[in-house]
Each structure stands twice: as C-alpha cells, then as structure tokens.
Amino acid sequence: MKLLLRGLFGGSVQLALFAALILVPAGLLPGGTWSWERGQLYIVGYGLAMFTAVTTLALFAPRSLEARLNRPPRTDQPPADRVITALIISTSLAWFVFIPIDVFYLKLISAPPLGISAAGGVLALAGYVFVIVTIYQNAYAIPVVADQTDQGQTLVDSGLYSVVRHPLYLGILPFFAGSALWLGSYAGVIAGGAILLTLLARIVVEERTLMDTLPGYPEYTGRVRYRLVPFVW
C-alpha cells in the first residue's frame, strides 16, 4: 500500500505539472481560453491512464514501480547522462508549452481534422501502454542511465526486448506524436523531433554503460539488431 501511495503521489505531481504546462499558456495567450476542452480531456485521459498504470504495477510488478521511484545514487550515473537527462526533461517540458502556443497563437500549420486528432489520441494511449508494458517487463528500466550491478541487474531479452533493445523509448515516440495530434498541432509532431534527438543521445550513452556493466549485453546486441525501430535502426 505504501508503494502504491508513493506512486500515486508522484503521478499526481506529474499530472499537475502537465496540466499547468498545457492549460496555463492556453488561458494567457491572446485568443486562447482557460477552458480549452481538448487540453482538459487530454489531462483527464492521461490521469486515468497514469493512475491505472501505477495501480497495476504496484499490484503485479512492484519491483518495477519501486525502481522508477527510487533513483540510484548520482555517483552511478555517467556525467554525460546527467547532461542528457537535463536535456530530455527541459526539451519535453518546453514541448508541452509549445503546443498551446502553436494552437492559439502561432498556428504554424492548419489544425488536423477531428478524425486525425482522434487517431492521435489512440496513438498516444498506445504509446503510453507500450511504455508501461516495458516497465512491467524490466524491473531495471529506471529513469536514468546507471550501473545497477549492486541491485543485481540481469539481462532482459524477452517480450518487447526481443524485438528492439530500447522499447521504452520506442513507446515514447508515438506518445508525443499522438498527443500533439490530439491537441491539434501538426507543428507539435515536428517539434517532437527535438525529443527524439535527446533520446538518441541517451541510447548511445546507455549502450556504452550496459556493454561495460551488464553481463551478456554484447551478445544480446548481436541477437537483437535494432536499437529503437524495427528494420530501421
């Protein structure tokens, strides 16, 4: 129960942050509105998905949830990943703010029709589920790159990890792209390329660390060729 409460608290803080990043700019912008229905529905949908995911992990994969909540000591994190982690966080937060700015002010590209926006909502949910399944399958999928030898890290090469080496990052991509479409911004999909670049940098650092610290990882890279997208890279 304590783990569940910690997870729900952390998720609530994240949800409040996302709500502020999306809805506050929408209310302050010329032509914007505090009652942006599409944004409000996005926050409600994300909240339901997040609370469901946290509860599921707490019940059926508590080690995976605990790993996400308990970050290892900073001395275990490579210096390069500290920089990359800061870039991932700042780029993602800026992306959320950019969406309402584009929708209500910049209007760089005409808004997608309702059908495409709805498909984007489904895509975002699918990406989020993909991320949660990855966390469920790998109790060592923590938020930063670190040597987890002391935690008894073992190689995970089944499930989604039998298809690509970094399925968590693969799930993030449709989540952001679909979110942008649901919120009505084609430009947001393009801007998501900045997040992709930070993830690619993270993969390079992560693989170097795993090669040095995780037994069997070099052989695993020979069996599973693709890092992020099957048949591409």
PyMOL commands that set and color helices and strands:
alter all, ss='L'
color gray80, all
select helices_A, chain A and resi 2-28+37-60+62-69+74-76+79-106+114-137+149-151+159-162+167-183+186-213+217-223
alter helices_A, ss='H'
color red, helices_A
deselect
rebuild
show_as cartoon
